[in-house]
Amino acid sequence: MTLGQQPQSVVIIGGGLSGALVALQLLQERTRPLRLSLVERSHAIGRGVAYSSPLPCHLLNVPVNGVSLRRSEPHHFLHWLHQQGHDQFTAQSFVPRYLFGSYVEATLQAAQQADSLPLDSYEDEAVELVPGSPGVGVRLARGQVLMADRVVLALGNPAPGSVAIANRDFYRSHRYIDSGWSGQLEAVMGQGRLLLLGMGLTAIDWIVALHSRGYGGEIHLLSRHGLLPQPHTAPQDYDPAWWTEPPPHTTLGLLRWVRRQVVWAAQQGYGWRAVLDSLRYRGQALWVRLPLAEKQRFVRHLRPYWDSHRHRIAPEIGEMVTALRRSQQLQLHTGHLINLEERGQGVVVTVCPRGQTTNQEFTVEAVINCTGPQFNYAKLADPLVRSLLSQGLMTPDPLGLGLRASPTGAVYSAEGLVSPWLYTLGPTRRGELWETTAVAEIRDQAEALAQEILGVGVAVAGGAG
Ligand SMILES: Cc1cc2nc3c(=O)[nH]c(=O)nc-3n(C[C@H](O)[C@H](O)[C@H](O)COP(=O)(O)OP(=O)(O)OC[C@H]3O[C@@H](n4cnc5c(N)ncnc54)[C@H](O)[C@@H]3O)c2cc1C
């Protein structure tokens, strides 16, 4: 790889939040000549899956002061909002996600102007990496090849995989929407009964969007555990220093440890949310020290409970969901999906309810897959992912939740070697770090990664398991 006084050439693949933040950090921190390129298959930079929705009803699930792009300036986003005339918002507001996307875009643009360094953006898809000497070629779908010294995989959230059912032909039906993010709201507005597969944040996005458009039909939700995201309440500052007991190394031990802390905190007047929020800052360190078998146990048994309590929703959305449940417009089913079959004007849904052995059936008019990203890279059909895996340039983590990477995000090859030129960050690191998808974590990873690329040492949390 060519370094020294030659401009260092960095290609970032993926222009969602993670890619935009690495670019931002590289621009701000660079101490040497740099050539920076960003490849994003959609037209928008800084938005990705989460911040592309134009709907004002799609709110951030953390308040304004939790998503500043500057760690040292918690009110940076709030100040930006006020500069844009959104004076109604406070540090505790839950604002529309598109506003956060605009903030990311504007902050990146401002950094480019301040640095007078152009960021070469390519609206294209990266399909292959061709390692050479010197440098590596990044081949784009339209045929162009970008040469790089370093490549960052900011690939983000892959589309959901389909749930295993007896009749897989159903997935070709026009009554099935295969990705909860494709936003095909119009297509289902006329339907009387819908089924959303999954009860996480994507399902909540659909419910909110349908409600805001005046949808009056029934919305059925199905998941194995039947857990909806919990709503936020007024924040409480619970001091992490109060965690005096050393954390155990088993999943069951950790569960009991947290429960004891919740009981103790309640006696001091703090709710469980404050306890979980304080735990967040230790989350990566706790995860990294768990043995693999314990991580597998956590994913198998505790993940739905963790997701529901940790990835919460804005209070106003929580109230809306409660009202819809009360009116029976929203109906929850807990169980295992057995089959989906188009019959007449509808879809017959066969479910084995949790804890029972007899299947139940009900009919809906359309089914939307809201099961969340398919993080098992071995199962993805994406051409770049397939090519990187087949060349042995990267390797899935043993939990099937992302990619193996070093503490600074350097990717492991199939032979178990840390790559000197290929990096990743954000949701791809879920298996390694667990807590890696929220804005604050991605911001900190982008900072560490930029310093690694620029050759400035920095201590980071987490590491390869
Ligand atoms: C619906 C939703 C809501 C969320 N809300 C919040 C929230 O309120 N608060 C919070 O803290 N976190 C939230 N998150 C977490 C979220 O994952 C992160 O904040 C962030 O969006 C992850 O950014 P990313 O760039 O890694 O991934 P993505 O947003 O998935 O972006 C990846 C980008 O890479 C591009 N790409 C991938 N492969 C290629 C290729 N080969 N060539 C070219 N381009 C490619 C894709 O087109 C995409 O634009 C939310 C997530 C989702 C899905």
The ligand as a Tripos MOL2 file, in Angstrom:
@<TRIPOS>MOLECULE
LIG
   53    58     1     0     0
SMALL
NO_CHARGES

@<TRIPOS>ATOM
      1 C1        -35.8120    1.9850   10.9680 C.3       1 LIG1
      2 C2        -34.6390    2.3030   11.8760 C.ar      1 LIG1
      3 C3        -34.7340    3.3190   12.8120 C.ar      1 LIG1
      4 C4        -33.6530    3.6240   13.6460 C.ar      1 LIG1
      5 N1        -33.7840    4.6220   14.5510 N.ar      1 LIG1
      6 C5        -32.7320    4.9380   15.3280 C.ar      1 LIG1
      7 C6        -32.8340    6.0150   16.2760 C.ar      1 LIG1
      8 O1        -33.8730    6.6310   16.4020 O.2       1 LIG1
      9 N2        -31.7580    6.2970   17.0500 N.ar      1 LIG1
     10 C7        -30.6000    5.5980   16.9320 C.ar      1 LIG1
     11 O2        -29.6400    5.8970   17.6660 O.2       1 LIG1
     12 N3        -30.4760    4.5820   16.0560 N.ar      1 LIG1
     13 C8        -31.5070    4.2400   15.2580 C.ar      1 LIG1
     14 N4        -31.3850    3.2190   14.3610 N.ar      1 LIG1
     15 C9        -30.1130    2.4900   14.2870 C.3       1 LIG1
     16 C10       -29.4120    2.6000   12.9060 C.3       1 LIG1
     17 O3        -29.0280    1.2950   12.5210 O.3       1 LIG1
     18 C11       -28.1910    3.4100   12.8640 C.3       1 LIG1
     19 O4        -28.4640    4.6200   13.4930 O.3       1 LIG1
     20 C12       -27.7050    3.6980   11.4280 C.3       1 LIG1
     21 O5        -28.7640    3.9710   10.5760 O.3       1 LIG1
     22 C13       -26.8320    2.6510   10.7990 C.3       1 LIG1
     23 O6        -26.2050    3.2950    9.7240 O.3       1 LIG1
     24 P1        -25.3860    2.5230    8.6360 P.3       1 LIG1
     25 O7        -24.8370    3.5370    7.7140 O.co2     1 LIG1
     26 O8        -24.4120    1.6120    9.2630 O.co2     1 LIG1
     27 O9        -26.4350    1.5770    7.9290 O.3       1 LIG1
     28 P2        -27.5590    1.8660    6.8500 P.3       1 LIG1
     29 O10       -28.4520    2.9380    7.2960 O.co2     1 LIG1
     30 O11       -28.1730    0.5480    6.5600 O.co2     1 LIG1
     31 O12       -26.7600    2.3920    5.5880 O.3       1 LIG1
     32 C14       -25.9300    1.5650    4.8260 C.3       1 LIG1
     33 C15       -25.8410    2.1830    3.4470 C.3       1 LIG1
     34 O13       -24.9020    1.4410    2.6820 O.3       1 LIG1
     35 C16       -25.3700    1.3430    1.3600 C.3       1 LIG1
     36 N5        -24.7130    0.1690    0.7680 N.ar      1 LIG1
     37 C17       -24.6550   -1.0890    1.2780 C.ar      1 LIG1
     38 N6        -23.9310   -1.8870    0.4640 N.ar      1 LIG1
     39 C18       -23.5100   -1.1030   -0.5560 C.ar      1 LIG1
     40 C19       -22.7180   -1.3620   -1.7220 C.ar      1 LIG1
     41 N7        -22.2130   -2.5740   -1.9880 N.pl3     1 LIG1
     42 N8        -22.4660   -0.3380   -2.5700 N.ar      1 LIG1
     43 C20       -22.9790    0.9050   -2.3230 C.ar      1 LIG1
     44 N9        -23.7440    1.2070   -1.2400 N.ar      1 LIG1
     45 C21       -24.0040    0.2090   -0.3680 C.ar      1 LIG1
     46 C22       -26.8760    1.2130    1.4870 C.3       1 LIG1
     47 O14       -27.5100    1.6520    0.3100 O.3       1 LIG1
     48 C23       -27.1600    2.1340    2.6850 C.3       1 LIG1
     49 O15       -27.4980    3.4390    2.2940 O.3       1 LIG1
     50 C24       -32.4500    2.8910   13.5450 C.ar      1 LIG1
     51 C25       -32.3720    1.8700   12.5970 C.ar      1 LIG1
     52 C26       -33.4370    1.5720   11.7680 C.ar      1 LIG1
     53 C27       -33.2990    0.4600   10.7550 C.3       1 LIG1
@<TRIPOS>BOND
     1     1     2 1
     2     2     3 ar
     3     2    52 ar
     4     3     4 ar
     5     4     5 ar
     6     4    50 ar
     7     5     6 ar
     8     6     7 ar
     9     6    13 1
    10     7     8 2
    11     7     9 ar
    12     9    10 ar
    13    10    11 2
    14    10    12 ar
    15    12    13 ar
    16    13    14 ar
    17    14    15 1
    18    14    50 ar
    19    15    16 1
    20    16    17 1
    21    16    18 1
    22    18    19 1
    23    18    20 1
    24    20    21 1
    25    20    22 1
    26    22    23 1
    27    23    24 1
    28    24    25 2
    29    24    26 1
    30    24    27 1
    31    27    28 1
    32    28    29 2
    33    28    30 1
    34    28    31 1
    35    31    32 1
    36    32    33 1
    37    33    34 1
    38    33    48 1
    39    34    35 1
    40    35    36 1
    41    35    46 1
    42    36    37 ar
    43    36    45 ar
    44    37    38 ar
    45    38    39 ar
    46    39    40 ar
    47    39    45 ar
    48    40    41 1
    49    40    42 ar
    50    42    43 ar
    51    43    44 ar
    52    44    45 ar
    53    46    47 1
    54    46    48 1
    55    48    49 1
    56    50    51 ar
    57    51    52 ar
    58    52    53 1
@<TRIPOS>SUBSTRUCTURE
     1 LIG1         1 GROUP 0 **** ****
